[in-house]
């Protein structure tokens, strides 16, 4: 499975609706800049290892490129290309003034010390800093990176460029980070799930059963906010294990347990353990894939029992699975809408850093909800107009906005 090919196949469905020429498709698909760097690091055991890092800047016609930095042993360039392009469409869907980028390092952070991760992060930023900056490309956290990683990014970038807090988002509050940033993506997933379940499907969220695949940053906060909205989190699976409870799991207790037990739900005493591979077949109303990409495939899609899928992860659904869900009448809210809360609050952090004037969490969440609800309605209009899926509708909206910006700036 090639993630970039999958994203471009989904792109073409929207481009067909808009009647885009082959030339324009090529222009909008092709990344603006791609960088691959090698980073030799002397490990604490004395061995020298050479790590590979990437940064792909997909499109910047609507503003500085924006995208996370992820650490993963299986990361390849095509994955980074795909995720960079998704960020172009995501920022356009929520209509914030950014383009799309993505970066990462091919490494296994679970097998590295904190010192080794710091050295690796600093070496990576020193190699690509010439293409970063508040008006060029603004990184943020992603898979296996966090606020501490972004603090190292801020410091390393500042060694050459001086104090520029707007060069990176997702930072600790003490270094210019924003209130609400950690919870922002999960908050957005919950907002989109609520809107889809109540406004589109006409159901009551009170007591609705939610199945979460992934309980990291996105999944845990999505579960927390959905539970606060009245839903029941009935099953959760992650890389280490899975737990379920028909009456609903105690989400605050699970939240605390995971943070105290090596980041996995495995062994949580408040529910029944089950095989994580069967998470798709768990009985629920709403399914939130919130881990890695490419997990909902032609093989796993028929197992899904939910009426609504809300993509917390980036690109969790293949085009083949999309067809299965369409044929089965399952509504799917795509990643470029559902998980756009993170980049939205990253935008707020960037704005706050530029003006050095900060907002409290209540104001941040109020602004995030306003933007996401507007984006939800904008996508819904495209879905109704073209009689298409929510993914295609979101891409149609994004392509129209990026195409218009290209036209205004000149080809």
N, C-alpha and C positions, 0 to 999 in steps of 0.2 A: 504494500500500500504506500503510495506516494502522497503525502499530505498536500503538497503544492498543487499536484494534478487535481486532487479532489476539490480544493478551494477554487481552482480555475474552472472546473466543470460546473460548479455551482454559480460562479460568475457568469458563465456563458448562458445559463438559463435566463438570468436577468437581462443580459445584453441582447438576447433574442427578442425579448419583449420590447426593448427600447429600439430595436433595429440598428444597433451600432455596427459600423463598418469594421472589416477585419483590421484595418489600419488603427482605428481608435481602440479596438480591443487589445491590440498588441501594445499600444502606448500605455493603456491603463493597467495592464497586467505586469509589465516589465518593471522590476525594481530599478530605482534611480542609481543606487550605489550598493555594492556588496564588498565587504571586507572580511578576509580570513587572516588570522594572526596565529603565530606559534609562540607559546609562552613556556620557556624552560624554568622549572622551579626545583630548588634543592629541598627535598622532603626532610622531615625530621629524623628519618632513619638513615639519612646520609645519601640516599639514591637521588639521581637526577631524573626527573620526568618532564616530558614535553607535552603540554596540553594544547588543544586546538580551540580557538575562540572565533566567534562570528559576530558581525553586526551588519544587518541588512536595512537600508533606508529605502522604503518602497515608493513613497510619494509625499511631496511636501508642498503641493500647490495651495493647500488651504491653511498652512501654518507649519511651525517646526514639527519634525517627525517625532513621534511619541511611541514608546514601546518598552516592554520589560526586558530584564536580563534573567535568563534561567540557567541553572546548573543541572545537567542530566547526562548520565553516561552514554545514552543512545542518541544524543542530539546530533543532527546532520544539517547541512546547509539548506536543503529543500524544506525542512521543518521551519527553519528561521524565515525563509522566503514566504512560506504560507502564512505564518503568524504575523509577519510584517504587513502583508497585504490585508489581512483581516483587520489590523489596526487602522489602516487607511479607511476601510469601509465603516468600521465601528465609530471612529471619531466623526465621520460624516453623518452617520445615522443620528447621533445625539447632537449634531450641529455645533461642535466646539472647534475652535480654530487650531487644530492640529492635523498633521498627516500621520502616516504609519511607519513604524520601524520595529525591529526586534533584534535581540542579541542573546548571546549565551556562550557557555563554555562546556565542552565535552568533558565531564568529570563526574565522579561519584562522591558528593559531599558527605555521605554517611561514613565514608572511609577516610576522611581527612580531618585533621585537627582544625581548631579555630584559627590558629596562626597560619597554617597552610592555606586555608580559604582566604584569609586576609592578603597574604602575599600574592595569591593567584588573582584575586580581584584587582589589586593595585597594578599588577603587571598588565592585565587586560586593559584597564582604563588608560594606562600610560601609552599603550600601543594604538589606541583609537581616539584619544582625546582631541585630535585635530579636527575630527568631524562631529564632535559633540558640542553642547553649549545651549544656553537658554533660548537662542534664536535659530539653532540648527537641529539639534536632536536631544531629547530629554529622556533619559532612561528612568526606569522604575522597577520595583520588585516583581518577581514572577515565580515560577516553580523553583523551590529550594533556595530562594533568596528572600531577604527580609530587610527590616529597617536598618539593622547593623551593617548589612552589605551595602546599602545605599549611603550610610555614613562614611564607609571607606571610599565609595565612589566620589562623594562630595570632597573629601579631603585630598584624594589623589588628583582630581581635576583642579582643585584649588592651588596645588603646588605650582602649576604652570600658569594658571589664569587668574589667581587671586580669589577672594571670597565671592562666590556666585551661587547662593543657595538655590536659585531657580534652574540650575544645571541638572538637577535630579529631583524626583519626587518619591514619596514613600519613606522619607527620612524620619528619624526620631524627632519627637516634638522639641527636644532640647536643641536641635540643630536646624530648626525652621520647618519641621514637618507640620502637617495639617491635622487638626482634630478630625476624627471620623475616617481617616484614610484606611486604617487597617480593616475596618468593618465594611468599607464602601462597596466592594464588589458583591459580597454576600447580601448586603442591604438591597442593592439593585436587583439581584436575582429574586429576592422575596417580593419586591414591589412588582416586578413583571409577572411573577407567578400569581400574585393576588389579582392584578388587572386581568390577566388571561382567564383565570378560573371564575371570577365574578362577572366581568364585563363581556367577555367573549363567549364563554361556555354557560354563563348564567347560573352558576352554582354558588353555594354558600361556603366560604372558606372555613367557617367554624366546624371543626371536627374532620375536615378533609385530611386524608391520609397521604403522607409524604414519604417517599423513599429517596435517600441520599446515597449517591455513589461518590465517595470522597468526603473526608471530614477534616481537611486542612483549613487554610484560611477562608476560602470561598464557601465550602460546604458547611463548615461549622457556623459561620455567621448567617448563612442562608437559613440553616435550621433554627438558629436562635431567633431570628426575626419572624420566620414563619410560625414558630411556636407562639411567639408573643401576639401574632395576628389571629390566633385561635386554631391553627392547624395542628394535627398530630403527627409527629415524626415517628413512623412505625418501624423503619428499618434503615440502618446505616452500615455501609461497607467501606473499607479502605484497604491500603496496601498490607496491613497486618492482620486483619480479621473482619468480622461482621457481627452485628448484634441487632435483635429485633424485639419488639413488644407490641402486640396488637392494640393495647389501650393507649399506646404512645410512650416513648422513652422520656425520661426526665432529662431534658436537654441541658439545663444549667449544670446538672451533675455530670453528664457525659462530657460537656465542654471542659469542666474542671479536670475530670479524669484523664482526658486525652493530653492535656497540657502537663500533667504530672506523670504520665506513663509512656514516655518515649514516642509520643505523637500518634498513637493508634488506639482504636476503640476495642481492640482485642482484650478480652478478660474483663470487660465492664460488667459489674455484678447486677446491674439493673435491667437485664434482658437476657434473651436466649441467643446463644451463639449459632451462627449458620455459615454455610460455605459462601465466601464473598463472590465466587463465580456465578452464583445463582441470584445475585442482587436484582438483575433485570426482571426476573420472574416473580419477585415479591409482590404481594397483593397491596396495591396502593392506587391512589387517584392521580398523584403528581409525582413524576420522576425528575430528579435533578442530578444529571451527570456533572460532577464537579471535580474531576481529577484530570486524567490525561486525554489527549486527542485520539480519535479513531477507535473508540471502544464500542460504539453502536454501529454494528455492521449488518450485512445481509444475514449473517448467522445469528446474531444476538437480537436483532430488531423484532423477529416474530415472538420472542419470549416476553416482550414488554406487555404489562397488563394495565398500565396507567392510561388515563384519558388525555393527559397533558404532560409534555416534556419541556423543561425549561433548562437551557444549556448554560450551566455555570462554568464549565471548562471551555477552552478554546478548541474548536473543530472536533467535538466528540463524535459527530455523526457523519458517516460516509454518504456519498450520493445514493448508493444502493439502499442504505437504510432509510434515507429520506423518502425514497419511492415506496418502501414498505409501509412507512407511517402514513404517507398520503393515501395509499390504497386502503389502509385500515381505519382511516378517519381520525387518526390521532393528531391533535394540534401540537405543533412544535414551535416554541419561541427560540429563535436562533441566538447564538453567542454574541453576534455583533449588536444585538439589542439587550439581551438578558444579562450579560456580564459587563455592560458598559458603565456601570456605576463606579468601577475602579478608575477608569481613565477620566471619568467626569470629575471625581474628587481630586485626582492628580492635577487636572486643569485648575481646580480651585487652589491647590497648593502652589502651583506655578504662579498664579495671579497674586496670591498673598505674598510670595517671596519677592516678586517684582515691585510691589508697592510697599512691602514691609508693614502691612496692616493685616491683622489676623481676625478670623471669625471663630465663634464658639461652635461646639458640635451640633447644637440644635439648629443653628443657622445653616451649617454645612448640609445636614440631612434634609432640611427644608428645600434648599436649592437643588440638591441631588434629585429629590423626588419630583420636583417641578420639571426638571429637564427630562427625566426618564418617562414621566407620564406624557409629556408632549411628544417625545420620540415614539412612544407606544402608539399614540393616536395617529401620528404621521405615517407610520408603517401600516397601521390598520387601514388607512385610506387607500394605500397602494394595493393591499391585499384585496379589498373590495372592488377597486377599479379594474384590476387585471385578472381577478379570479384565480390568484396564485397562492402558493404557500407563504407562510410568514417569512421564511428565509429568503425566498425570491423577492418578496415585497420589500424587505429591508435592503437587499442588494440593489433593487431598482432605485429606491430613494437615495442610497449612497452614491450610486453611479451617476445619477442626475446631478447631484451636488458637486462631485469631483469633476465631472465633465464640464459643467458650467464654469467652475473656477479655472480649468485649463483653457477654455475658450476666452475668458476675460483676460487672462495673462498672456495669451498667445502661444501657439504650438511651438 
